[in-house]
Amino acid sequence: MVAYDPPPEYEHVDSDDESLPPPPPPSSGASVITGSSDTFDDHDLVKSVSTNTAKPVKKWRRLKREAEHVLVPQDEPQDEHEAVDNINVDGSLATNNNNNVPMQGHFRGIHNAQKFDEEEAGMDEIEVPSSSVVDRLNVVARKYAKKKKSRKLVALVVVGLAVLVAIIAGSIVGSSNNGRSNTAARDTDADADADADTLPGNPNLDTEAGRFLLSDPGIPAATKAALEDENSEAAQALDWVMNDDVNVAYGLGGVGAMESDEAKLNLKQRFAAASIGKSFDSDGFTNSDGWMTEKDVCEWKGIQCGQPIQGVDGGAGARNLQDVNVVGKINLSDNNVVGVLPIEISIFSEVTELILFTNKISGPIPLELFDLTKLAVLDLYDNNLSGVIPEDLEKLTNLSNLYLSKNNFSGQLPAAFGQLSKLEQIWINENDLTGPILDSFGDMENLQSLLLSQNDFTGGLPATFAKLQLLETLDLDENRDLFYSATDRTFPLFLLDMPALTRLSMREVFLTGEIPTMSEGKFPKLQILYLDANKFTGSLSNNIAWIQSLERLTLSNNVQLGGNIPRDLGEMPALKVLDLSGCQFDGEIPAKLSRAAMLEQIYLNGNYLTGAIPSEIGDLNELFILKFEKNSGITVVPNEVCDLGLQTLMGGCDVDCSCCDDVCLRR
């Protein structure tokens, strides 16, 4: 069992006391294509034909051959004329190994020159001015080259603009890395695995520490997503860890910062603690000693560390350095904690106790909390939590103490409770829970305390509870429909034989019938029996005295319960509180009651009792409260009772009592 102080007992102040237990103590860019691979330009064209001058016709074939070997890139034909121009004189498509076509296809004059050559082969004296052909070739070549240069220029301008836009965008997000100016190009590089993990919304992620958190399986997925937003509490916590002056000595934002397991653990714990501080506004804590300072998180108020049995990542051996101690317990109870539970608490994977009672924590329980599988104590008592109790509760297989009382939980109890065989304490009273009480509670062989009061449970008490041989406390108060909706509305007799039961509270659950007659061996250890505000009938048997360990017996406001007050109540040596107010008891107060020497409080008001207060009551030296008003038949208070100097003595205005506390207006 976890070393955890047990809750104090209920304090019954008066007959209307409905008090409940006080709070329990306490993770290179792609190249840009700039142009064609061919080497054609106007200089090559000029060089290939510029030596030609006017020659006779017999020289024409040479000129034609030279023209046919001048190459230009083959673009897609733009119209039918260009397509025709790229046809050889023999009707075939002019091509070569470089996907180029001869220039001769562009000049129909070449075809006419060829025909002229064949018809006038013998006319050696006729000369053809070849310079005109050359000029035409050069003009076309220049036009093509100019067009190609224009395309290159446009491409370069587009690339330049893209680079400029990327640089401007990088400066806006505060990136100091010049390589981020071309994010689109970088992301297309399959070899840039580390850069692929970088999220442009938060520059702190483009560091060794940031990448480590994004890759660590111990960091919740929701936290990783939140880190993308610079304005999130998680991102602010990371920025504090890496950039705030108080963290300079830790060096978690520098190059090589994540080379050791100690540094990784230190980063995770400092980030998780800072996330808690941001979420809960640690500046407003009643005691904020150490929070968000240069101190190690183990020195922050409410965070306790212990040495792990094994090192991080499965390495053997315990650590000794203070700055790498593993957080094992978080206790921020009664510390003006305001806000929602941060999921980053789950990063403290070694935590065994999370104690946050009596604060102002709101919202639902995050599912990530149930990843703390080593938790033995989860104490969220007295907050403003809401929503259902998640089925993920079943993950906490080491849980022994669960305190969810005084919140706003709703819905039915999760079946997951049946999987938590180590549970010893379950406090879920004062919520808005509905539906039946689980049969599976009866399978919790280690269960010692079960508080279910002030909810809306139905269907009665499962008979499986008889198997709870270690159960000491059962509180069902103010489940007004619990037995009203049940088939059997009488007192569950199996409770009488539960050997460890010391406290049974069943106020205002609308039990009917008679209070069972006790016999030897029943309720062998029962100390507290609260049965107020039910619908019991009949009388109270003298056999109630068989419960020799009973210290507090309250039956108030059972308006159909009456008869004489059992004399044998005086035979109960441990009895301290007796409350029979608001019933129909009649007759005299038994003098034998004075034999219960431990009596401290007696409430008999609102009945039909008669006669004088027995003088023997003056022998009850521990008594400090006696109330018997609204019993019109009681008229005398003996001096022996007055001599006790009681803290409270109320007898009503119809009683002649000089020592009573009643304030009565006399005529």
WOWOVEN-V299229 format. One line per field, one symbol per residue. ss: DSSP state (@ for helix, = for strand, . for the rest). phi: phi as a letter, one per 30 degrees, with the letter a starting at -180 (. if undefined). psi: psi as a letter, one per 30 degrees, with the letter a starting at -180 (. if undefined). A space follows every 50 residues. Layout:
# WOWOVEN-V299229
ss: ???
phi: ???
psi: ???
This chain:
# WOWOVEN-V299229
ss: .........................................@@@@@@@@. ....==@@@@@@@@@@@@..===......@@@@@@.=.....=......= ==@@@@.@@@@@@@@@@@@.......==..@@@@@@@@@@@@@@@@@@@@ @@@@@@@@@@@@@@@@@@@@@@.....@@@@@@@@@@.....@@@@.... ..@@@..@@@@@@@@.....@@@@@@......@@@@@@@@@@@.@@@@@@ ..........@@@@@@@@@@@@@@@@@@@@.@@@............@@@. ..====...=.@@@.=.....@@@.======......===..@@@@@... ..===....====...@@@@@.....===....====...@@@@@..... ===....=====..@@@@@.....===....=====..@@@@@.....== =....===....@@@@@.....===..............=..@@@@@... ..===......===.............===....=====..@@@@@.... .===.....=====..@@@@@.....===....=====..@@@@@..... ===....====...@@@@@.....===.....==.=..@@@@.....=== .....=...........
phi: .ddbddddddcccbdcdbdcddeddc..dddcdcldddcdadddddddbd ddbdbdddcdddddddddcdcbdcddddaddddddccddcjcddbadchc bddeddbddddddddddddcdcddddccddddddeddddddddddddddd dddddddddddddddddddddddidccddddbdddddddddcddddddcd dbdddcbdddddddcdddceedddddddcdcddddddddddcbdedcedd hdccdidcdbdddddddddddddddddddchddcddbceidhcdddedcd ejcccbdddbddhiddjdccdddbdcdcabbcdhbhdbkcddddeddddc dcbbbbdhbbdbiddddddddddcecbbbceibcdbidddddeddddcdc bbbbdhbbdbicdddeedccdcdcbbcbdhbbdbidddddedcddcdcbb cbdhbbdbiicedddddddcdcbbbcehcdcecdcddccdedddddcddc dcbbbbdhcidbicddddbejdhdbdcbbcbdhcbdbibcdddedddddd cbbbbdicdccaiddeddedccdcdcbbbcdicbdbicddddeddddcec bbbbdibbdbicdeddeddddcdbbbbbdibddcbbcddeddddiddbbc bjddcdbdcdcdccdcd
psi: kkjkklkllkjjeafgkhllklkkl..klklkkfalflgklfeeeeefff fkaklleffeeeeeeeefgkklkjlkkflfeeeefgklfgflkjlafghl kkffffjffeeeeeeeeefhffiffkkkiffeeeeeeeeeeeeeeeeeee eeeeeeeeeeeeeeeeeeeeeeggkgjffffieeeeffjffieefffkjf fjfffhleeeeeeffkffkkeeeeeeffjffleeeeeeeeeffkefgeff hfglkgfhfleeeeeeeeeeeeeeeeeeegiffgkejgkfkhaflkffgk kfkkllklellkggklkllfkefgkkkfkkjhkhghkkaljkffeffifg kfkjjgliahklllkkffegfifgkekjjgkiahlaaljlfffffifgkf jjjglhahkaalkkffeffiffkekjjglhahklalkkefefgifgkfkj jglhahllgakkfffffiffkekjjgkgifgefeflejglkjffffgjff kfkjjhkhghklalkkkllkfkhfgkfkjjglhahklalklfffffiffk ekjkglhjfgkbalkkefffgjffkekjjglgahkaalkkfffffiffke kkjglhahllalkkfffffiffkfkjkglhjffkfkjleeeeffhkekjj flffkjjfglfkjkjk.
